[in-house]
């Protein structure tokens, strides 16, 4: 059972490449049972969203982290019991990057929370230059939750790299960075090459 997670900012192509990877597995490895979990919204989000934006930053981080952990544990965890591979466009690392980007001193308790979620075996971080990310986000129609100021975008960008390479939550996992600046097919081919190479050395 393998959990492959795509990470990165909104609009960078996570859902697109997750779908393309699923199709690639079906073509190239038809005997492998693969499923897809796109944008796993926290199961109990609707129950708390009306109060979420009025909370202090530490409370926001704690609440959202708890909801996200519950969703990943029950959503991804359940799928992994049925399939060889589950592909998702979110993981614990987006929670750490977004929720840890606002609050000073959150690392210790965030780490404690995420140990109880479903950790990815492989993370593909789709990256673009920071200026491209800011331009893409500024032109995107956003709801209240997605309205991210420029200074927080920079913090989130730094947090992704911190948690994936300096202090990975799953040190046994494989973490890759892929430039999302080529065509969809070029990016897909790069990701497939990475996954194929990783699977050759993978045993569990």
Phi, psi and omega in degrees: 000126184228132175253115177254122183243135171264139180229164179138175182290162175301138176087359183277347176114019183298308182296320179300311183287330175296316178294320180293324178293321176301312179298323180294318177299318182296326179282314189272328184228066186296340180275355180269129179277114184232139176228167187234138177230098185263132178044068180287089179295142178306132185304321185259018184302317183299335182285340186235354189296333182291334180258346189304314188285350177267355183279156173292152182310315179297323179292321176301313182297317180296313183295311182294324179295320179295316179296316181296317180299318179297317181295315181293320182296313183278324182283293181296317181302318180293319181294325182292340176285343185251340188229157176290321184223137172239131180250132179225159179252022173208157173203188180301334185289329175292323177298315180295319182292314184283313183283330179277353182278346185258328194247129178284138175077024183269349191304314187296311183283333173296318179298321179297316182296313188288345176294345182259007179255182178273111182276139179287144175279327179226132175241128173250108177269113177275121187242155173215162173304147183302323179296323179293319179299314181297317179297317181296317181290325181290332181270352183276137175290122189240148169269184184299325183288331185266359183280093187251120178293158184302321183293329177284327177303317180295321178295316180297317178303314179294321182293322176305312182290325178298308186286331183276328186239328180272319182223062182298135178295324177246089184295344178273350180282164178256133184235127182229147175246129182234126178293124182263042185249356178268194175287163178301321180292319179297317179294317178302315181298320178297316180295318179297322178296319179296311182296318180297317179294318180296317183295332178296327181259006184268134173212137179208000000 
